[in-house]
Amino acid sequence: MIAAIASLTALGLALGLGLGFAARKLKVEGNPLVAEIEALLPGSQCGQCGYPGCTGAAQALADGGAPVTLCPPGGRDLVIQLAAKLGVEADLSGVKDSVPSIAEVREELCIGCTRCYKVCPTDAILGSAKHIHSVFREACTACGKCVDACPTEAILMRPIPVTMQTWYWGKPALEAA
């Protein structure tokens, strides 16, 4: 019994040391620009940009394969920051600033078809087949995929109501000198 424990311990130590050495020796250095761009992005992983998440979008921006206007939740401020970071010009004509929103299900129109929660990337929609659905507010990223998938137009994007938990002090406007 003691021999088995000792041999397994020795094997575990040897393999652990081997994996630790391999991790340091074979480490692949990533592009530091990707990490900086990813830190600027909102991190909601909503997929509105067409990439599977903020990491994929940051990689595409660093490679020059995506425009700096790709992130709708980021708004104008993010476009300006990305343009400054990448040293490119940004066309702000197609970028609109939107207020923070959340999906809302109108119960009188919901038929329980389950199309909305199948497309939700954050599993923010609760419900089951042939039952009324609802939105889990804390998980909703306002991507709008559920609005597009709903056949009865029972889901709307509503601005988040201002409460003590959601209120924030806005940034002051810059004065032109």
N, C-alpha and C positions, 0 to 999 in steps of 0.2 A: 504494500500500500504506500509506504513512504517512498519507495523507488519510483512508483508511478507519478506521485505528486512532484518529486524532485525533477523527473525527466520532463514533465509537462511545463514546469516552471522554467527550466533551462531552455526548452524549445520556445516558449513564449518570449523570454528575454532576448534570445538570439534573433527571432523573427522581428520583434519590435525594434531592436537596434538596427537590423538590416533595412527595415522600412524607413526608419528615421534617417539613416544615411542616404538611402535612395531619394528621399524627398528633398534633401538638401542638395545632393549632387545633380539630380535630374530636373531641378526646378526650371520652369519655363517663365521667363520674364514677359509680362504683358505690357501693353501700350499704356503709359501713365495718362495719356490724354483721354483714353476711354474712361478711366476712373474719375477724372475731373469732370467730364461731360455728364457721366451718370450721376454724380453728386449734384449737378445743377437741375437735372430732370426731376419731376415731382415724385417718382417712385411708386405710382399707383398701379403699375403693371396692367393698365386697362386695355392696351392694344389699339387705341384709337389712331395711332400713328401708322399702323399696318405692320408693325414688328411685334414679335411675341412678348416683349417686355421692354423695360427701360434699358437693360443691358444690350439688347439687340439694336435698339435705336441709337444708343451711344456708340456702338461699334460702327454702325452705318454712317453716323455723322463724322466720326474720326477718319473713316476711309474716304469720305467725300461722296458717298453714294446716296445721300439723302439731303434734302433742303433743311435749313435751320428752322423752317416754319412747320415742321412735321408734328409737333406736340400741341394738340388743341387745349388740353387742360392747363398748359403752361402760360398761354396768353402772350401778350406783347412783351412783357418783362423778360420772359424766358428767351424769346426770339432775339432780343437785344443782347442778352448775356451770351447766348450761343454764338451770335455773329461776332461779338468782341473776342470771345475765346478762340474762335476759328479764323478770325481775320478776314471775314467775307462780308459782303454787303447783304443786308436783309430788306426784302420787300414787305413792308408792313401793311400793304393795301388789302391783302386777303386774310389778315389775322384779325380776329375779333376778340375782344375781352368779354368774357362771360362771367356772370356771378356764380358762386358755388351752387350747384344744383343737386337734386336727388330725384330718383324715380319714384313715382307715386302711382299706385294701382287704384283705378276707380272701380269699386266693387260692383256697381250696378251693370258694368259692361264686361267684367271678367267672366269668361266661360270655362276657365280651368283647362285650357288646351295644352299647357306645359311647354309651349314654344319659347316663352320668355326665359324660364330658368334653365333651359338647355343651352342658350347662347350667352348667359351671364358669366363673365370670366371670373368673378369673385364669389359666386354662389350667394349673392345677396337677396335672391328671390326665394321666398318660402312658399310652399304649397304642394299639392299633389294633383293628379289627374281628376278632372271634374269637380274641383274645389276652388274656391276663391284664393288667389295668391296675394301675398303682401311682400313688402320690401324691408329687408333688414338694414336700417339706416346707417349703421356703423360700417357696413361692408360695401355699400354702394359707392362706386367711383364716378358715377354720372357719365358712363361711356355711351349710353344711348342705344346699345345693341338690342335691349329688350323693347324699346319703343319701335324699332324697325321690324322686329319679329312678331309683334302683337297683331293678330288679324282683326281684332275688334277695336283697335285704338283705345284700349283701356288703360294704357300706361302713358303717363305724361312726365316730362321733366319739369319740376317745380324748383324755384329758388329755395334754398334752405332758409327757413324762417329764423329771424334773429331772436335768440334767447340768451340767457346768461351763459350757456355753454358754448354757443356758436358765435357770439359777438367778438369782434376784434377791432382794434384801433387801426384804421387805414393809414397808409403812408401819406405824408403831406405832399402836395403837388409842388413840383419844382418851379420856381419863379424864373421867368426869362429876364436876363440881365440886359 
